[in-house]
Amino acid sequence: MLLSKLDEMKAYLPAYLTEITDFDELMKSEAPEMEMLDDSIFDMTDQFFPITATWGGIDGKGC
């Protein structure tokens, strides 16, 4: 089963913290940012390998 980023973040915390409304709202606002960060990290690591690289650069126009 694939967890959402929010569920994944909550899984690391003690249950009593997720029951606090302010803390829950904070987690809801941070989850999309963490998802974008994860996506950026995975995209960047893809650029290390020619088979998965998508940014270009090895075309004689800059590298």
N, C-alpha and C positions, 0 to 999 in steps of 0.2 A: 504494500500500500504506500502510495506517495503522499507525503504530508505537505501541506501548504507551508510557506515560510513562517507564517504566524504560529501554526501548530508546532512547527519544528523549534521555534524560539521558546515557546511556552514549555516544551518538553524538558528544557534544560533548567527550568525554575521550580522551586518548591510550590506546591499547589496553593498555599495561602497567599502567595504574591499575585497569582492570576485571578484571585477572587476580589482584589482591590480594584475598584472601578477606574481610578486614575491610572493605575499601572496597566490595566488592560487596554485603556485608550492609548497610552503611550506605545504599547507593543503594536497595536493596530496601525499607528502612524509610522512606526519604524520598519515594519515588515516589508512594505513595498520598496523602501530605500535599500534594505538588505538584499532583497531579490535583485534589484538593479546592480548592486555591487557584485553579487555572485555572478550574474550574467557577464559583467564587464571583465571579471577575473577569468572566467572560462573562455571568453572571446580572446583575451590577450594571450592566454597560454596556447590557444589554437594557432596563433601566429608564429610560434616557435618551430612548427613543422610544415614543410612545404605542401604536404598532402591536404592539410586543413587550413592553410593560410588563405585569407580573403582580402587582406588590406592592400595587396599589390606590392610594388616596390622593386621587384626583381624583373624590371622590364626595360632597363637601360635609361630610365627617366629620373633617376634619383638615387639608386643604390648600385 
